[in-house]
Amino acid sequence: MQKSLNITFLSIFVRRGLRMKKLFLGIMAAVLLLAIGALAISAQTNSSVSNIGEKVSGYVQDFVSKRGIDPQDINGIRQVDFESLPKEVNIENVGDSNLAIYEINYSDNNKNQKVYVITYSVEQLRSQGDLIVAQDKRNFLDFGFSGVMGETGFLETSTGVETSGAKGYVMVRDGSITAVSTNLEVIQSNAGQIEIIVLKNGEPISFGNTISSDSLGVKKDYDVQSKDIVIFQAGDVISVVARKTGNVAWQDVITMVEITTVN
């Protein structure tokens, strides 16, 4: 009888041991599956960023971080196929065929957002100045004067209206003044110079062109600067004045002011 009881207890113990072993193996299998899934997700996320190359990825992430996008919020970066451009990207006015476009997906307040970056020569990125966010738009304000100028005076708009401290082009979006160029003809030379001064709401912005008047002939000058240096807001008025130093005269002024705005 005692022997029978011992065999029964041993059988129960073995069955319980087998069940515990199966339970342990089941738990280990579940943990292993979760670990594999996490690695797969991590690999997918990393590949979405790294498949464009660490150098390009670094430049793009550094650039967008300057526009207020935390690199930690970036979920993926992919190169966009030129044959299937998204509707947000418009490059119809770009003649350079050596372009690449990258789509950056990121999270903003728990909402999925995207922004596009256009760059020249992807394999030879030289500076952040080569990168242009597709949302940035460049436009040109045309100023000029057809005739002779011998004194300081305001230039006219493309419609022929003379500007002033209060008259000019009214900005419809926030943005920056990023370039100014001028072409004119000096018809009376003397030691001195002709300054093309851009005004914002009647105040000089300390950015414009300077042309020497020490010799006769057609002269030109152009200057470029980064955005966010000379900024304006919607509603600001941009005008241009030509100011002389010395006894000089000039004619046929053509001035172009480039503005960069963000939609």
Protein Blocks (a to p, Z undefined) as FASTA:
>chain_A
ZZmmmmmmmmmmmmmmmmmmmmmmmmmmmmmmmmmmmmmmmmmmmmmmmmnojklmmmmm
mmmmmnopafklpgbdcdddfklccfkbccklbcbfbbcdddddddeehiacddddddeh
kllcfbfklpccfkbccdddddddedddfbdcddddfkopacdfkbccddfbdcddfbdc
dddddfbdceddddddddeehiaehiacdddfkbgcdddddddddehklgcdehiacddd
dddedjdddehiaddddddddZZ
